[in-house]
């Protein structure tokens, strides 16, 4: 699976939120809604070529939908981030979060509780 550019990720965020959308629907939800229709349509077609988006035709109009879930994409991106910047070390990630993000004691306690739970007990907020 190919990496996405920043603009492609913006469009995917909108599609994940909307689930199904026409290009004009995507345009209305984009943070920079001043982009031309042709630009957004091109981005959507690129996403389709990359295997992230599918479509259903309605005459000349196409309704687009995500093929890759947000959770799948997040998992893939995190694995890449973990490998590229943290030498595949979860300990390095947690250390980074504690030091660089200046976590509050309560957040550290919650993180500690989360770590001590069985993996299948941890809730994924995007899948609730």
Z-matrix of the N, CA and C atoms (Angstrom, degrees):
N
C 1 1.449
C 2 1.534 1 108.76
N 3 1.311 2 116.03 1 131.75
C 4 1.454 3 121.20 2 -178.03
C 5 1.533 4 111.39 3 -76.81
N 6 1.333 5 115.02 4 156.93
C 7 1.456 6 119.91 5 173.79
C 8 1.520 7 109.71 6 -74.85
N 9 1.319 8 115.65 7 156.93
C 10 1.451 9 120.91 8 178.12
C 11 1.521 10 110.20 9 -105.42
N 12 1.318 11 115.64 10 147.52
C 13 1.460 12 120.55 11 173.34
C 14 1.526 13 108.21 12 -77.27
N 15 1.307 14 116.39 13 171.49
C 16 1.464 15 120.63 14 177.94
C 17 1.519 16 112.55 15 -58.91
N 18 1.325 17 116.97 16 -44.14
C 19 1.475 18 120.97 17 179.64
C 20 1.529 19 110.99 18 -65.62
N 21 1.320 20 116.17 19 -38.97
C 22 1.465 21 119.76 20 178.48
C 23 1.525 22 110.28 21 -64.95
N 24 1.330 23 116.98 22 -40.19
C 25 1.468 24 119.92 23 177.26
C 26 1.520 25 111.13 24 -63.89
N 27 1.337 26 117.40 25 -38.89
C 28 1.473 27 120.63 26 177.35
C 29 1.523 28 110.43 27 -58.35
N 30 1.321 29 116.39 28 -46.22
C 31 1.464 30 120.60 29 -179.83
C 32 1.532 31 110.30 30 -65.01
N 33 1.326 32 117.17 31 -41.26
C 34 1.466 33 119.96 32 178.63
C 35 1.529 34 110.74 33 -63.04
N 36 1.326 35 117.59 34 -40.42
C 37 1.479 36 119.98 35 177.95
C 38 1.530 37 110.08 36 -57.17
N 39 1.319 38 116.33 37 -43.47
C 40 1.465 39 120.59 38 178.95
C 41 1.527 40 110.25 39 -64.72
N 42 1.327 41 117.40 40 -45.33
C 43 1.475 42 119.87 41 180.00
C 44 1.530 43 111.28 42 -63.60
N 45 1.325 44 117.14 43 -39.26
C 46 1.471 45 118.67 44 177.36
C 47 1.523 46 110.33 45 -62.67
N 48 1.322 47 116.77 46 -38.35
C 49 1.468 48 120.17 47 179.57
C 50 1.526 49 111.63 48 -69.88
N 51 1.333 50 116.83 49 -41.56
C 52 1.466 51 120.97 50 -176.03
C 53 1.530 52 113.33 51 -85.53
N 54 1.307 53 117.51 52 -25.23
C 55 1.461 54 125.65 53 -177.40
C 56 1.528 55 112.76 54 76.01
N 57 1.304 56 119.22 55 -47.80
C 58 1.467 57 124.27 56 175.91
C 59 1.519 58 106.74 57 -142.53
N 60 1.341 59 115.99 58 139.09
C 61 1.460 60 117.77 59 -177.16
C 62 1.517 61 112.24 60 -161.96
N 63 1.312 62 114.84 61 152.76
C 64 1.455 63 122.38 62 169.17
C 65 1.527 64 107.28 63 -85.84
N 66 1.315 65 117.78 64 164.64
C 67 1.461 66 120.85 65 179.92
C 68 1.521 67 110.35 66 -57.18
N 69 1.320 68 117.71 67 -41.81
C 70 1.472 69 119.77 68 -178.75
C 71 1.538 70 111.65 69 -64.30
N 72 1.344 71 117.20 70 -32.79
C 73 1.469 72 120.57 71 176.51
C 74 1.525 73 110.05 72 -65.82
N 75 1.316 74 115.89 73 -41.80
C 76 1.467 75 121.49 74 178.83
C 77 1.523 76 109.05 75 -62.68
N 78 1.318 77 116.49 76 -44.48
C 79 1.469 78 121.26 77 -178.92
C 80 1.527 79 111.69 78 -57.64
N 81 1.315 80 116.61 79 -40.69
C 82 1.468 81 121.16 80 -177.95
C 83 1.526 82 112.20 81 -65.45
N 84 1.324 83 117.35 82 -28.36
C 85 1.465 84 121.66 83 -175.81
C 86 1.524 85 113.60 84 -96.19
N 87 1.327 86 117.61 85 -10.89
C 88 1.463 87 120.02 86 -178.74
C 89 1.519 88 110.73 87 -68.94
N 90 1.346 89 117.16 88 142.57
C 91 1.469 90 120.47 89 178.09
C 92 1.533 91 112.31 90 -57.56
N 93 1.323 92 117.17 91 -40.44
C 94 1.463 93 121.70 92 177.96
C 95 1.522 94 107.34 93 -104.09
N 96 1.324 95 116.47 94 78.65
C 97 1.457 96 121.06 95 -172.19
C 98 1.528 97 113.32 96 -75.59
N 99 1.311 98 118.06 97 5.15
C 100 1.459 99 120.82 98 179.89
C 101 1.530 100 112.14 99 -87.98
N 102 1.319 101 117.59 100 3.41
C 103 1.465 102 120.61 101 179.02
C 104 1.526 103 109.51 102 -68.16
N 105 1.332 104 116.81 103 141.51
C 106 1.464 105 119.44 104 178.16
C 107 1.532 106 111.65 105 -64.68
N 108 1.324 107 115.09 106 150.63
C 109 1.457 108 122.05 107 178.11
C 110 1.523 109 110.70 108 -52.69
N 111 1.333 110 116.69 109 -43.70
C 112 1.469 111 120.65 110 -176.74
C 113 1.527 112 111.77 111 -63.22
N 114 1.323 113 116.81 112 -34.44
C 115 1.465 114 120.81 113 179.08
C 116 1.527 115 110.25 114 -66.53
N 117 1.330 116 115.96 115 -47.73
C 118 1.466 117 120.29 116 -179.53
C 119 1.529 118 109.91 117 -65.12
N 120 1.326 119 117.12 118 -41.62
C 121 1.465 120 120.58 119 178.10
C 122 1.525 121 110.83 120 -61.33
N 123 1.322 122 116.91 121 -39.56
C 124 1.478 123 120.78 122 177.91
C 125 1.520 124 111.04 123 -64.34
N 126 1.314 125 116.90 124 -41.82
C 127 1.466 126 120.90 125 179.09
C 128 1.530 127 109.91 126 -62.31
N 129 1.316 128 116.45 127 -43.30
C 130 1.470 129 120.58 128 179.67
C 131 1.529 130 110.22 129 -62.53
N 132 1.325 131 117.39 130 -42.30
C 133 1.475 132 120.08 131 178.55
C 134 1.527 133 111.37 132 -64.47
N 135 1.328 134 117.23 133 -37.75
C 136 1.469 135 121.12 134 176.36
C 137 1.525 136 109.70 135 -63.09
N 138 1.335 137 116.23 136 -43.22
C 139 1.465 138 120.47 137 177.79
C 140 1.517 139 111.21 138 -61.19
N 141 1.323 140 115.63 139 -35.77
C 142 1.463 141 119.48 140 177.80
C 143 1.530 142 110.12 141 -67.36
N 144 1.327 143 117.27 142 -43.65
C 145 1.469 144 120.97 143 178.36
C 146 1.522 145 111.46 144 -62.45
N 147 1.335 146 116.43 145 -34.37
C 148 1.462 147 120.71 146 179.87
C 149 1.525 148 112.33 147 -78.32
N 150 1.330 149 117.83 148 -7.63
C 151 1.461 150 121.10 149 176.95
C 152 1.514 151 114.95 150 88.84
N 153 1.328 152 117.50 151 16.94
C 154 1.461 153 120.94 152 179.96
C 155 1.523 154 112.34 153 -94.42
N 156 1.329 155 116.35 154 -24.51
C 157 1.462 156 121.88 155 -171.74
C 158 1.524 157 109.75 156 -131.70
N 159 1.319 158 115.07 157 144.45
C 160 1.451 159 121.41 158 171.85
C 161 1.521 160 108.30 159 -119.05
N 162 1.313 161 117.49 160 174.07
C 163 1.458 162 119.41 161 177.68
C 164 1.519 163 111.91 162 -146.35
N 165 1.320 164 113.49 163 158.41
C 166 1.455 165 121.70 164 174.21
C 167 1.525 166 106.20 165 -124.35
N 168 1.347 167 117.32 166 121.35
C 169 1.465 168 118.71 167 -177.95
C 170 1.537 169 112.27 168 -80.65
N 171 1.312 170 114.34 169 143.36
C 172 1.465 171 123.33 170 171.86
C 173 1.519 172 105.99 171 -130.04
N 174 1.300 173 116.78 172 82.90
C 175 1.462 174 120.52 173 -173.19
C 176 1.514 175 109.14 174 66.91
N 177 1.323 176 116.59 175 -123.93
C 178 1.467 177 120.85 176 179.16
C 179 1.525 178 112.80 177 -85.50
N 180 1.316 179 115.97 178 -9.17
C 181 1.467 180 121.15 179 -178.80
C 182 1.523 181 109.55 180 -96.16
N 183 1.321 182 115.66 181 146.76
C 184 1.461 183 120.58 182 178.13
C 185 1.527 184 109.74 183 -123.78
N 186 1.314 185 115.23 184 135.92
C 187 1.461 186 121.64 185 172.68
C 188 1.524 187 106.59 186 -99.76
N 189 1.323 188 116.80 187 126.55
C 190 1.456 189 121.84 188 -176.03
C 191 1.523 190 110.19 189 -105.09
N 192 1.320 191 114.57 190 150.57
C 193 1.466 192 120.71 191 179.30
C 194 1.531 193 108.75 192 -148.14
N 195 1.339 194 116.63 193 150.05
C 196 1.470 195 119.46 194 179.36
C 197 1.528 196 111.29 195 -72.62
N 198 1.313 197 115.50 196 139.63
C 199 1.461 198 121.55 197 173.27
C 200 1.523 199 108.68 198 -96.54
N 201 1.313 200 116.10 199 -35.22
C 202 1.468 201 122.89 200 178.29
C 203 1.520 202 107.99 201 -96.22
N 204 1.325 203 117.49 202 128.92
C 205 1.466 204 120.05 203 179.24
C 206 1.524 205 110.15 204 -75.62
N 207 1.300 206 114.45 205 159.87
C 208 1.466 207 120.80 206 178.18
C 209 1.530 208 110.08 207 -61.38
N 210 1.318 209 116.75 208 -38.10
C 211 1.468 210 121.47 209 179.62
C 212 1.532 211 110.47 210 -64.77
N 213 1.337 212 117.24 211 -43.53
C 214 1.467 213 120.66 212 178.02
C 215 1.526 214 110.63 213 -61.12
N 216 1.318 215 115.89 214 -44.69
C 217 1.461 216 120.27 215 -178.77
C 218 1.533 217 110.92 216 -65.73
N 219 1.326 218 115.91 217 -43.57
C 220 1.471 219 120.08 218 179.29
C 221 1.527 220 110.23 219 -61.16
N 222 1.318 221 116.95 220 -42.47
C 223 1.463 222 121.55 221 179.18
C 224 1.527 223 110.37 222 -59.68
N 225 1.322 224 115.97 223 -46.17
C 226 1.465 225 121.40 224 -179.44
C 227 1.526 226 111.57 225 -64.73
N 228 1.334 227 115.87 226 -44.74
C 229 1.470 228 120.36 227 179.91
C 230 1.531 229 110.59 228 -63.82
N 231 1.329 230 116.77 229 -40.89
C 232 1.455 231 119.71 230 -179.05
C 233 1.519 232 111.18 231 -66.31
N 234 1.325 233 116.54 232 -41.03
C 235 1.471 234 119.43 233 177.82
C 236 1.522 235 110.48 234 -60.53
N 237 1.324 236 117.08 235 -39.75
C 238 1.463 237 121.08 236 177.50
C 239 1.515 238 111.54 237 -66.07
N 240 1.320 239 116.65 238 -43.31
C 241 1.464 240 122.20 239 177.85
C 242 1.529 241 110.33 240 -63.03
N 243 1.310 242 116.05 241 -43.62
C 244 1.454 243 121.93 242 179.19
C 245 1.526 244 110.88 243 -60.29
N 246 1.327 245 116.48 244 -45.39
C 247 1.463 246 120.84 245 -179.25
C 248 1.527 247 111.69 246 -70.38
N 249 1.322 248 116.54 247 -44.73
C 250 1.462 249 120.75 248 -172.46
C 251 1.529 250 113.54 249 -75.65
N 252 1.322 251 117.51 250 -36.17
C 253 1.460 252 119.64 251 -172.82
C 254 1.528 253 114.94 252 -114.65
N 255 1.327 254 117.72 253 -16.10
C 256 1.465 255 120.31 254 -175.61
C 257 1.524 256 113.37 255 -126.12
N 258 1.323 257 117.97 256 16.38
C 259 1.464 258 122.88 257 177.77
C 260 1.528 259 112.87 258 50.60
N 261 1.336 260 116.49 259 38.29
C 262 1.466 261 123.27 260 -179.42
C 263 1.524 262 113.56 261 57.43
N 264 1.317 263 116.48 262 29.26
C 265 1.460 264 121.16 263 -178.32
C 266 1.530 265 110.87 264 -110.66
N 267 1.325 266 115.53 265 112.00
C 268 1.467 267 120.35 266 175.94
C 269 1.522 268 109.68 267 -63.55
N 270 1.321 269 115.94 268 -35.78
C 271 1.466 270 120.64 269 178.04
C 272 1.531 271 110.36 270 -57.78
N 273 1.328 272 116.94 271 -40.63
C 274 1.468 273 120.71 272 177.92
C 275 1.526 274 111.51 273 -64.88
N 276 1.324 275 117.04 274 -37.71
C 277 1.457 276 121.00 275 178.35
C 278 1.525 277 110.26 276 -64.41
N 279 1.318 278 116.50 277 -48.30
C 280 1.463 279 120.77 278 -179.02
C 281 1.525 280 109.99 279 -63.44
N 282 1.323 281 116.68 280 -42.65
C 283 1.461 282 120.78 281 177.64
C 284 1.531 283 110.28 282 -59.81
N 285 1.315 284 116.54 283 -44.55
C 286 1.458 285 121.35 284 177.92
C 287 1.526 286 110.70 285 -58.60
N 288 1.334 287 116.11 286 -47.32
C 289 1.465 288 120.03 287 -179.03
C 290 1.529 289 111.77 288 -61.05
N 291 1.321 290 115.68 289 -43.87
C 292 1.462 291 120.01 290 -178.65
C 293 1.532 292 110.71 291 -65.07
N 294 1.331 293 117.05 292 -44.56
C 295 1.463 294 121.04 293 -176.69
C 296 1.530 295 113.19 294 -77.91
N 297 1.322 296 115.96 295 -52.28
C 298 1.462 297 120.60 296 -171.34
C 299 1.524 298 114.01 297 -81.49
N 300 1.301 299 117.51 298 -33.17
C 301 1.456 300 120.02 299 -178.30
C 302 1.528 301 111.71 300 -92.43
N 303 1.321 302 115.12 301 -0.70
C 304 1.464 303 121.80 302 177.08
C 305 1.537 304 111.04 303 46.65
N 306 1.332 305 113.69 304 60.20
C 307 1.448 306 120.46 305 -179.40
C 308 1.525 307 110.74 306 -62.48
N 309 1.296 308 115.26 307 142.26
C 310 1.462 309 122.12 308 176.14
C 311 1.530 310 108.08 309 -74.42
N 312 1.340 311 117.34 310 154.51
C 313 1.473 312 119.83 311 178.80
C 314 1.531 313 113.09 312 -52.74
N 315 1.333 314 116.70 313 -38.77
C 316 1.462 315 119.74 314 179.20
C 317 1.529 316 110.88 315 -63.54
N 318 1.339 317 117.59 316 -39.34
C 319 1.463 318 121.24 317 179.15
C 320 1.528 319 110.53 318 -66.65
N 321 1.328 320 116.75 319 -38.90
C 322 1.463 321 120.75 320 177.74
C 323 1.523 322 110.09 321 -64.76
N 324 1.328 323 116.79 322 -40.38
C 325 1.467 324 120.91 323 177.68
C 326 1.538 325 110.51 324 -63.26
N 327 1.329 326 117.26 325 -43.03
C 328 1.460 327 121.01 326 178.52
C 329 1.527 328 110.82 327 -64.51
N 330 1.321 329 116.71 328 -39.47
C 331 1.456 330 121.75 329 177.59
C 332 1.524 331 110.18 330 -63.59
N 333 1.305 332 116.51 331 -42.38
C 334 1.460 333 121.57 332 178.62
C 335 1.538 334 110.84 333 -62.22
N 336 1.329 335 116.66 334 -42.38
C 337 1.464 336 120.76 335 177.60
C 338 1.526 337 110.81 336 -63.08
N 339 1.323 338 115.88 337 -41.47
C 340 1.451 339 121.32 338 179.53
C 341 1.521 340 110.77 339 -61.99
N 342 1.331 341 116.64 340 -42.20
C 343 1.463 342 121.54 341 -179.26
C 344 1.523 343 111.02 342 -64.52
N 345 1.327 344 116.90 343 -35.19
C 346 1.461 345 120.02 344 -176.84
C 347 1.537 346 113.02 345 -78.44
N 348 1.330 347 117.95 346 -12.65
C 349 1.465 348 121.48 347 178.81
C 350 1.518 349 110.74 348 -76.52
N 351 1.323 350 115.24 349 156.64
C 352 1.452 351 120.95 350 171.83
C 353 1.530 352 107.83 351 -67.69
N 354 1.350 353 118.86 352 143.78
C 355 1.461 354 120.77 353 -177.80
C 356 1.526 355 114.92 354 -53.47
N 357 1.348 356 117.69 355 -37.00
C 358 1.462 357 119.17 356 -178.40
C 359 1.528 358 113.00 357 -77.18
N 360 1.341 359 118.00 358 -6.70
C 361 1.457 360 121.49 359 176.92
C 362 1.534 361 111.88 360 -90.43
N 363 1.324 362 116.56 361 -15.16
C 364 1.458 363 120.39 362 -177.79
C 365 1.520 364 108.62 363 -78.65
N 366 1.323 365 115.99 364 127.54
C 367 1.476 366 121.11 365 -179.13
C 368 1.513 367 109.68 366 -84.83
N 369 1.310 368 114.68 367 140.13
C 370 1.464 369 121.90 368 173.64
C 371 1.523 370 105.88 369 -98.34
N 372 1.321 371 117.58 370 111.87
C 373 1.462 372 121.50 371 -174.43
C 374 1.518 373 113.12 372 -59.94
N 375 1.344 374 118.97 373 -26.39
C 376 1.462 375 120.38 374 178.84
C 377 1.524 376 112.29 375 -81.00
N 378 1.317 377 117.85 376 -10.80
C 379 1.459 378 120.33 377 -179.32
C 380 1.524 379 112.44 378 -109.04
N 381 1.300 380 117.57 379 7.78
C 382 1.478 381 119.72 380 -179.14
C 383 1.506 382 110.75 381 -77.79
